[in-house]
């Protein structure tokens, strides 16, 4: 995903419904693809994008 789609604050987002991850697959050495309990698995999430969503200092 490109930066124009990054949320201003990830914790302020409210999902329409709860979804759970059923499976996580690596995409090469640069991304992850999630399979969700509602059956969808579209989209890949790069390490850079995931880092921007939750940098190490925010995880403490």
C-alpha positions as CSV (number, residue, x, y, z in Angstrom):
1,X,0.0,0.0,0.0
2,X,1.2,3.5,-0.7
3,X,1.4,6.2,1.9
4,X,-1.7,8.0,0.7
5,X,-3.7,5.2,2.2
6,X,-1.9,5.2,5.6
7,X,-4.3,6.0,8.4
8,X,-3.4,9.1,10.5
9,X,-3.6,6.9,13.7
10,X,-4.3,3.2,13.3
11,X,-5.8,2.8,16.8
12,X,-8.5,5.4,15.9
13,X,-9.9,3.2,13.1
14,X,-13.0,1.2,13.9
15,X,-13.7,-1.9,11.8
16,X,-17.2,-2.6,10.6
17,X,-16.9,-6.1,12.1
18,X,-14.3,-8.1,13.9
19,X,-12.2,-10.3,11.6
20,X,-9.6,-12.8,12.6
21,X,-6.5,-14.0,10.8
22,X,-6.7,-17.6,9.9
23,X,-3.4,-17.8,8.1
24,X,-0.3,-15.7,7.3
25,X,1.9,-16.4,4.3
26,X,5.2,-14.8,3.4
27,X,5.4,-13.1,0.0
28,X,9.0,-13.3,-1.0
29,X,11.2,-11.5,1.5
30,X,9.3,-8.2,1.4
31,X,5.6,-8.8,2.5
32,X,2.9,-10.8,4.2
33,X,-0.5,-11.9,3.0
34,X,-3.2,-12.6,5.5
35,X,-6.2,-15.0,5.0
36,X,-9.1,-13.8,7.1
37,X,-12.0,-15.8,8.6
38,X,-14.5,-14.1,6.3
39,X,-12.8,-15.8,3.3
40,X,-10.9,-13.0,1.8
41,X,-7.2,-12.9,1.3
42,X,-6.6,-10.1,-1.2
43,X,-3.8,-7.7,-0.6
44,X,-0.2,-7.9,0.5
45,X,1.3,-5.9,3.4
46,X,5.0,-5.0,3.0
47,X,7.3,-5.0,6.0
48,X,7.7,-1.2,5.5
49,X,3.9,-0.7,5.6
50,X,3.5,-2.8,8.7
51,X,6.4,-1.0,10.4
52,X,4.7,2.4,9.7
53,X,1.4,1.1,11.2
54,X,3.2,0.0,14.4
55,X,6.8,1.3,14.9
56,X,8.8,-0.4,17.7
57,X,8.4,2.6,20.1
58,X,4.6,2.3,19.8
59,X,4.6,-1.4,20.7
60,X,6.1,-0.8,24.2
